[in-house]
Amino acid sequence: MRSRHLVITAAVVALALGQGLPAQAATLIRAKGVSCASSARYVPSSVSVAKGATVVWKSACNKHTVTAYGGTWSKDTTIAKGQTTSRKFTSNGTFRFRCRFHSSLSGGVCYGMCGRVNVG
């Protein structure tokens, strides 16, 4: 019997040397558990992309958020089952994000469904 899974897809699309060619293929990030909410986590919890890449998150079940924290970038988007959200990263750095429904912050540290995008 197949359990329900939260699937977050981080599809990384970058332009190779400004030629308009995709530089990287999609990366699948999955949270495993008996239900969508149990053991919800980003797997892998971090991705590395080139400057100028666009990251796309997709939720396959339940409602989640992609919410920036601990930095100077801004994103707080709720995505329902089947929806996506994306962001183009135009500067180098580490960009942390979390699901507000399935994580908590304590002293600036994220616990639960947390992830990061490393650009550069």
N, C-alpha and C positions, 0 to 999 in steps of 0.2 A: 504494500500500500504506500503510495507516494504522499509524503507529508507536504503541506503547503510551505512554500519558501518565499522569503523576501528576496527579490532579485533587484539589485541596483547595478545598472550597467554604466560603466565609465567608458565611454567611447572617446578616444583621443584622436582628434583630427588636427593635423598641423600642415602648414605649407612648407614644402621642401625648397629651401633656397629661393623663396619667392616665385617659384615656377607653377604654383597652383596644383601641385601633386600631393596626395595624402602621404604623410610621413610615417604614420603608425596605424596599426589595425586596432579594432575595438578590444577592450579588456573587460571581461565579465567579473563583477564583484557580487558575491552572494552571501546572504546571511542564512545560516542553517538553524533549524529548530523544529519542534513539533508544530508550532504555529508561526505565523508571520512575526508575532511580537516576541516570542521566546528566543533567547540567545541572539537577538537582532544585533548584527555587527557588519561592518564593511570588511569584505575579504577580497583582495588584500586591503589592509587598512591605509595604505598609501600608494600613490602612483607618482611617477616622475615623467614630466613632459617637457618639451622644448618651449621656449618663449614664443608666444603667438598661437599656441595650441588651444583648442576648444575641448572642454570636458563636458560630457553629457551624462546625466544621472537618470535612470529609469526605475520606477517602482512597479514590480509585478503583482504586489498584493498590499492591502491596507494603505493607510495614509502615512506619509513620512515628510520630513522637511530636510532641506539642505540649507543649513544655517551657518554662516561664518562666525568664527569666534577667535579671540586672542590675536588680532592683527588689524591691519588697516583696510582690508577689503570688506565689501559689503555684499551679502546675499542672505536672503531669508525667504525661501520659496517652499510652499507646501505642494507635494505631488501625490495625487491619488493613484490608485491601481491603474496601470497602463499609461500614465502620464510621464513626461520627461521635463527636465530643466537643464539648461546649459550655461556655460560661462567661458568666455575667451580670456585667457591669461596673457596679459601684455607686458608684464614685468616679472623679473626673477624674484624668487623667494619661496617661502613655505606658507601655504594657505590652508588653515585648519577649518574643518566643517564638522557638523554633527546633526543628528536628528533630535529636535527638541522633545519629541514624544518618547524616545527610547534612549535618552542619555541624561546625564546631569553634570553640572560644573561645580567644582569645589576648589577654591583658591586658584582659579584659572586652569585647572586640570580637568579634562573631559573623561568621563567614565561611561561605558556603554557603547552606543552606536556612534562612533567618532572616526574621522578619517582625515587625510591631508593630501594635498597636491603639492609636489615639489617641482618648481619651475626653474629651469636654468641649465 
